[in-house]
Amino acid sequence: METLLYSDTEGEYFLLDYSPSHSEMIIRKIKGREYNIDLFFKAVYNINLNTKLKGINIFKVDRNESLTTSNFADRKYILKIIDSDGFICFIDAGLFVVFHNNLDILETSLGDFTWSAENREIFSAEIG
């Protein structure tokens, strides 16, 4: 099973912040508008990720059907990320959320700001 959760083939995304103590990660789209697009991952167990991506497609896939041999948490599904150049990576996370905010480009949205009113939730999916 492969389910598309998010797709944006234009622009560039970069790994902005990762907090191993809270198992949270942010990938941000480089601004090309009046707001940031933050891709938030919670309960991150394992990451196989390029730090810069040209465009991004995020799929929820059955971990048994993935092409990776890495160890994963005891979840049925993981996230498969494919950029516009065809680079494939995986993130084992329990939650995926898309936020819009007006922070400075290098200012993190992790921590207290994540669930604040200034960080508008656009989409969320439990990965499980």
Secondary structure as UniProt FT lines:
FT   STRAND          2..19
FT   TURN            20..23
FT   STRAND          24..29
FT   STRAND          36..42
FT   STRAND          46..48
FT   STRAND          52..62
FT   HELIX           63..65
FT   STRAND          77..82
FT   TURN            84..85
FT   STRAND          88..92
FT   STRAND          95..101
FT   TURN            105..106
FT   HELIX           111..115
FT   TURN            117..118
FT   STRAND          120..126
//
